[in-house]
Amino acid sequence: MIYAIIAMVALCAFVSLAVDFGRVQVAKTELMRAADACARAAAAEMSKGSDLPTIQSAAVTIGIYLGWRAPLIASPAQRLTGFAVWEMLTFLLNALLFVLIGLQLPFILEGLSDQPPATLIGQALLISLVVTGTRMTWLNTMPYIIRALDRRSSQRRRRMGWRPRMVSAWSGMRGAVSLAAALALPLDFPQRDLIIFLTFSVILFTLVVQGLTLPALIRALDVKDDGGEQREELAARRAAVDAALDRVAELAGEEWTREDTAERMRGAFEYRRRRLAARDGDGESLEDRSVAYQTMVREVIEAQRRAIVSLRNAGEISNEVMHRLERELDLEDQRLEI
């Protein structure tokens, strides 16, 4: 069986590379489906007999690789659909896991009825404190080891003080992953009921105790948002605008492009560049003009939506046509920043 496993992992790796570099004359969507099927087939094969964590690691590696390369190999329609599907799927899976633990909890407690309640509560509290203490110790010691080993300027820019680290350590709440791992244990696994009970207790402790006290901890430590994410977003937007202007300049010299079209696009991106520069404090503020323009665009979009709905209500267009046009209007609306 080991040769079959090696062959499946190799095939999955080949499919992943083929998706990335496009060396196989098959649609990329089909290749991505094939990679997913490879990972699931390999996991099913391993679950029959031996080293399940090995094949799980291989499947996770393939998933990480495809996820990292997804911006280059997935189409805009695939990304929009994928984000919406995964957001809903994540919500449903989390809800399903907690429903399952709720259904199993009475039977788990019945299986632990021979143990004193005080012992179970003490074990749950002890494990919860160990998990929380381990995370806090790790996050408050490893940064110093990393600083000693990695002296790059990029690493120094990512350093933070002990207060943000303490907030990050206290935010380590357990949830679906821990619960799924506990529920995945075989029914005849030793102390399975106790493991699931302790896992549920840790989740309850982190969600209730840490979750409810986190705002108070942030206020007590006086931790403020340093605007790092906003600066990254602004830098990325400016880099994207610069790349767009460079590409417009290149395309302006092509025979198939129109001069007025290139000039109109250049003007739009130049305005966006000035607006982003104003956000960064490098120019006059254009936010009022931008907000007024986007407000006007939204009003126009709403007028179009009302017109389309009126046509549907009058029976002049079908629901399918209305939804197709409505989706286009929704995409336009999502581009607005107000």
C-alpha positions in Angstrom: 0.0 0.0 0.0 2.9 2.3 0.6 3.6 2.4 -3.1 0.0 3.4 -3.9 0.3 6.2 -1.3 3.5 7.5 -2.8 2.0 7.3 -6.3 -1.1 9.3 -5.1 0.9 11.9 -3.4 3.2 12.3 -6.5 0.1 12.6 -8.7 -1.4 15.2 -6.4 1.9 17.1 -6.5 2.1 16.9 -10.3 -1.5 18.1 -10.7 -0.7 21.1 -8.3 2.3 22.1 -10.5 0.2 21.6 -13.7 -2.4 23.9 -12.3 0.2 26.5 -11.5 2.2 26.4 -14.7 -0.5 25.4 -17.1 1.6 22.6 -18.7 -1.4 20.3 -19.1 -4.0 21.1 -21.7 -7.0 20.8 -19.4 -9.1 23.5 -17.9 -7.6 24.8 -14.7 -10.8 24.3 -12.9 -10.8 20.7 -13.7 -7.2 20.4 -12.6 -8.0 22.0 -9.3 -10.9 19.5 -8.9 -8.5 16.7 -9.7 -6.0 17.9 -7.1 -8.8 17.9 -4.5 -9.9 14.5 -5.5 -6.3 13.2 -5.2 -6.0 14.5 -1.7 -9.4 13.0 -0.7 -8.6 9.7 -2.3 -5.2 9.5 -0.6 -6.8 10.3 2.7 -9.4 7.7 2.2 -6.8 5.1 1.4 -4.7 5.9 4.4 -7.7 5.9 6.7 -8.1 2.2 5.9 -4.9 1.2 7.5 -1.9 3.0 8.7 -0.2 6.4 9.0 -3.2 8.8 8.6 -1.3 11.9 9.8 1.2 11.4 7.0 -1.3 11.6 4.2 -3.2 14.4 6.0 0.0 16.4 6.0 0.4 15.7 2.3 -3.2 16.8 1.6 -2.7 19.9 3.7 0.5 20.7 1.9 -1.2 20.5 -1.5 -4.1 22.7 -0.2 -1.7 25.3 1.1 0.2 25.3 -2.2 -3.0 25.7 -4.3 -4.3 28.4 -1.9 -1.1 30.4 -2.1 -1.1 30.2 -5.9 -4.9 30.8 -6.2 -4.6 34.5 -7.0 -2.7 33.6 -10.2 -4.7 30.5 -11.3 -8.3 31.3 -10.4 -10.5 33.6 -12.4 -12.3 36.6 -10.9 -15.6 34.7 -11.1 -14.1 31.7 -9.3 -12.7 33.9 -6.5 -16.0 35.8 -6.0 -18.0 32.5 -5.8 -15.3 30.8 -3.7 -15.2 33.5 -1.1 -19.0 33.5 -0.7 -19.2 29.7 -0.6 -16.4 29.3 1.9 -17.7 32.0 4.2 -21.1 30.3 4.4 -19.5 26.8 4.6 -17.3 27.8 7.5 -20.3 29.2 9.3 -22.3 26.0 8.7 -19.5 23.7 9.7 -18.9 25.6 13.0 -22.6 25.5 13.8 -22.8 21.8 12.9 -19.8 21.0 15.2 -21.4 22.6 18.2 -24.7 21.0 17.4 -22.9 17.6 17.4 -21.2 18.3 20.7 -24.5 19.3 22.1 -26.1 16.0 21.0 -23.2 13.9 22.3 -22.7 15.7 25.6 -25.4 13.9 27.5 -24.0 10.5 26.4 -20.4 11.7 27.2 -21.5 12.8 30.7 -23.3 9.5 31.1 -20.0 7.7 30.2 -18.2 9.7 32.9 -20.8 9.2 35.6 -18.4 7.0 37.5 -16.1 10.0 38.1 -16.9 12.6 40.8 -18.1 15.9 39.3 -15.4 17.8 41.4 -12.7 15.7 39.7 -14.0 16.4 36.2 -14.3 20.2 36.9 -10.8 20.3 38.4 -9.4 18.4 35.4 -11.2 20.8 33.0 -10.0 23.9 34.8 -6.4 22.6 35.0 -6.3 21.7 31.3 -7.8 25.1 30.4 -5.2 26.9 32.5 -2.4 24.8 31.0 -3.5 25.6 27.4 -3.9 29.3 28.1 -0.6 29.4 30.0 1.3 27.6 27.3 0.1 30.0 24.7 1.0 33.0 26.8 4.4 31.6 27.6 5.1 30.8 24.0 4.1 34.2 22.7 6.1 36.0 25.3 9.3 34.0 24.9 9.6 33.1 21.2 9.8 36.7 19.9 13.1 37.2 21.9 14.6 34.0 20.3 13.5 35.2 16.9 15.0 38.6 17.5 18.3 36.9 18.4 18.4 34.7 15.3 16.8 37.0 12.7 18.3 40.5 12.5 16.7 41.6 9.2 15.2 45.0 9.0 11.9 43.5 7.8 11.8 41.4 11.0 12.6 44.4 13.2 9.7 46.3 11.6 7.3 43.6 12.7 8.3 43.8 16.4 5.7 44.7 19.0 5.7 45.4 22.7 4.6 43.1 25.5 1.1 44.7 25.7 0.0 43.7 22.2 1.6 40.3 22.7 -0.4 39.8 25.8 -3.6 40.7 24.0 -2.7 38.3 21.2 -2.0 35.5 23.8 -5.3 36.1 25.6 -7.1 36.0 22.2 -6.1 32.4 21.5 -9.6 30.9 21.7 -10.2 27.3 20.8 -13.1 26.3 18.6 -14.0 24.2 15.6 -10.5 22.7 14.9 -10.1 21.4 18.4 -13.7 20.1 18.5 -13.3 18.4 15.1 -10.1 16.7 16.2 -11.8 15.3 19.3 -14.9 14.1 17.6 -12.8 12.4 14.9 -11.4 9.9 17.5 -12.7 6.3 17.0 -15.5 5.2 19.2 -13.3 2.6 20.9 -10.4 5.1 21.5 -9.3 5.0 25.2 -10.8 7.7 27.3 -12.6 9.2 24.3 -15.4 10.6 26.4 -13.0 12.3 28.8 -11.0 13.8 25.9 -14.2 15.2 24.3 -15.4 16.6 27.6 -12.0 18.2 28.3 -11.9 19.7 24.8 -15.4 21.1 25.2 -14.4 22.5 28.6 -11.3 24.2 27.1 -13.5 25.7 24.3 -16.1 26.9 26.8 -13.3 28.5 29.0 -11.6 30.3 26.2 -14.8 31.5 24.5 -16.6 32.6 27.7 -13.8 33.6 30.1 -11.2 34.9 27.7 -13.8 36.2 25.2 -15.8 38.2 27.8 -12.6 39.6 29.5 -10.7 40.5 26.3 -12.2 44.0 26.0 -11.4 44.8 29.6 -7.8 43.5 29.1 -7.4 45.8 26.0 -8.6 48.8 27.9 -6.4 47.9 31.0 -3.3 47.6 28.8 -4.2 50.7 26.8 -3.6 48.9 23.5 -4.5 51.1 20.5 -4.7 50.3 16.8 -1.4 51.5 15.3 -2.8 51.7 11.8 -0.5 49.1 10.5 -3.1 47.4 8.4 -4.4 50.7 7.0 -0.8 51.6 6.0 -0.3 48.2 4.3 -3.6 48.6 2.4 -2.7 52.1 1.3 0.8 51.0 0.1 -0.8 48.1 -1.8 -3.4 50.4 -3.4 -0.6 52.9 -4.5 1.5 50.1 -5.9 -1.6 48.8 -7.8 -2.3 52.3 -9.2 1.4 52.7 -10.3 1.2 49.3 -12.0 -2.0 50.3 -13.8 -0.6 53.5 -15.1 2.5 51.8 -16.3 0.4 49.2 -18.1 -1.9 51.9 -19.6 1.3 53.7 -20.9 2.4 50.4 -22.6 -1.0 49.7 -24.1 -1.3 53.2 -25.4 1.3 52.4 -28.0 -0.6 49.3 -29.3 -2.4 49.6 -32.6 -5.6 48.2 -31.3 -6.1 50.7 -28.5 -7.8 54.1 -28.9 -6.1 57.3 -27.8 -9.2 58.7 -26.2 -9.7 55.4 -24.2 -6.1 55.4 -23.0 -6.4 59.1 -22.0 -9.6 58.5 -20.1 -8.1 55.5 -18.2 -5.0 57.5 -17.5 -7.0 60.4 -16.1 -9.0 58.0 -13.8 -5.9 56.4 -12.4 -4.1 59.7 -12.0 -7.0 61.0 -9.9 -6.9 57.8 -7.8 -3.1 58.3 -7.3 -3.7 61.9 -6.1 -6.5 60.7 -3.8 -4.3 58.0 -2.3 -1.4 60.5 -1.9 -3.8 62.8 -0.1 -4.7 60.0 2.3 -1.0 59.6 3.0 -0.7 63.3 3.7 1.2 64.1 0.5 -1.4 66.3 -1.2 -4.6 68.2 -0.9 -7.6 66.3 0.5 -9.9 64.9 -2.1 -12.0 62.8 0.2 -15.0 65.2 0.1 -15.1 65.1 -3.6 -14.6 61.3 -3.6 -17.4 60.8 -1.1 -19.8 63.0 -3.1 -19.0 61.2 -6.3 -19.4 57.7 -4.8 -22.7 58.8 -3.2 -23.9 59.9 -6.6 -22.8 56.6 -8.1 -24.7 54.7 -5.5 -27.9 56.7 -6.1 -27.6 55.9 -9.9 -27.1 52.2 -9.1 -30.2 52.2 -7.0 -32.2 53.9 -9.7 -31.1 51.2 -12.2 -32.0 48.5 -9.7 -35.5 49.9 -9.2 -36.0 50.1 -12.9 -35.0 46.4 -13.3 -37.2 45.3 -10.5 -40.1 47.3 -12.1 -39.6 45.5 -15.4 -39.6 42.1 -13.5 -42.8 43.1 -11.7 -44.4 44.1 -14.9 -43.6 40.7 -16.4 -41.4 42.2 -19.2 -38.2 40.4 -18.0 -37.7 37.1 -16.2 -36.3 36.5 -12.7 -33.1 35.1 -14.3 -32.5 38.2 -16.4 -33.2 40.4 -13.3 -30.8 38.5 -11.1 -28.1 38.6 -13.8 -28.3 42.4 -14.1 -28.7 42.8 -10.3 -25.4 40.9 -9.8 -23.6 43.4 -12.1 -25.1 46.3 -10.2 -24.1 44.7 -6.8 -20.5 44.2 -8.0 -20.4 47.9 -9.0 -21.8 48.9 -5.6 -19.2 46.7 -3.8 -16.4 48.7 -5.4 -17.5 51.8 -3.6 -15.7 52.8 -0.4 -18.6 54.4 1.4 
